[in-house]
Amino acid sequence: MTNPSERQITGNTRIFGIVADPIYHVKTPQVMNANFARLGIDAVLIPIHVKPEGLAAVVAGLASMENFGGLIATVPHKPEIINLCDEVTGEARHIGAVNCIRRDPDGRMVGAMLDGTGFVEALKTVTGFDPQGKSAFVAGAGGAASAIAFALAKAGVTRLTIANRTEAKAQELSARIRAVYPAITISTDATTVADHELVANGTSLGMKETDAPPVDFDQLHADQVVGDAIMQPEMTPLLRAAQARGCRIQLGKPMLECQIELMIRHFNILPQ
């Protein structure tokens, strides 16, 4: 195992990146680079700050780099970057977003969506909550929220509420989930937070203290598990409110940690 402080970047080092706007909050470079070192992979992942209007140009440029191995996408690029991939997994197509892209040797960009899998695995292994047979409330209908909602449906929740500021987007996501999981009961009633065993924030609300709350904090109660996809700050206003009401909480970082190996496998760079 290589000590991260002793690693050297050479002409053989494979380059990976994470795109975001803003980028200050990302934790992926620290976690991924530590795993590259642990696994003996000669690679480095760097932050790439790009605004939505520049995303297509950046992806095209990265695809042309022979020593570029892949890309991770986060807020706000997950829904749009799916349109910049040459191929995506069936799950990513259903979700309508991508967060992990592999560059194949021929330059083709192959996308997958792993956020939801990471969130559910963290629920099970870190928080000790199994979604099977439970009810879940998901705030948001963007890339991360869509992935979490689909993963919860796959994990066996029987009742799911999708709440979004734009009702039409919540309805559209609900229809996509229902098409794949027809047995699930789905609602878009944002006033029913208290009626669910799991409350998950898949929005970016909470990254700043001035943000509006992603759910009605007054409806949180001690019988619930509350999770947030945000990694910075570690304790978001939602998680602080949930903890104060006696809820079990799940931080954002475990979602990333539980999908790191999946990302490395998608990149196809595990040592033989």
C-alpha positions, 0 to 999 in steps of 0.5 A: 500500500502506498502512502498518499504523501509519497505518491508521485505523478509521472508520465504514466499517471492516468488522470480522472476528474470531478466536475461541479459548480461550485466545487469547494464542497466536493469530498471526492478527490480526497476519498478517491485519491486515498483509494487509488493509493490503497489499491496501488493504482497509478491515477489521480482525480482532480477537481474541475470547476465548470459552469453549465454553459461550459460543460459540453466543451470540457467533456469534449476536451477531456474525451480527446485526452489519451491519458484521461480515464474518466469523470465524476459529475456532481451538482448541477451537472448530473442531468445534463451530462447524460446527453454528452455520453456516447453510451449509458447504462439502462439504470442511468437512462431510467434515472435520467442522470449520470454521475460516473463516466468512463473514457474507453480507449477509443474515446467513447464516454460511457456513463453510469449513475451510482448515487442511489446505490451508494445512498442505500448501501450507506443506509444499510451498512452505516445507519442500519436501516433496511428500506425493504417494506418501508416508506420513504420521503425524497426531497428533490427530483434532480439527478441525485434525488432521482437516483436515490428514489430509484434505488429505494424503489429497487431496494423494496420500499412500498410507499414513496413520496417525491417532493419538489418545488416544481410539481411537474418534475416530481410528477415526471419522476414518479411516472418514470419510477412507476413504469419500472416498479409498478407495484410501488405506491407513489405520491408527490404530496410535500406535506406528508414528511411525518408519515414516512420512516425515511426522509432523504434530501437529494437537493442542494438545499442546505449547502448554505445556511441561507438556503430554504429548508428542503423539508418541513423540519417541524414534521420530523420525529424520533421514529424516523431516519433522516439522510442528506446527500450533501457532504459540505457542510457535514451537518446540514440544517436538516441533519441538525434539526433531525438530530435535535428531534431524536432521529437517526441520521445519515451524513452525506459522505458515507453515500460517496464512500459506499460507491467509490469501489463501484466507481473504480469498477466502472472506470475499469482500472482495478489491478488484475 
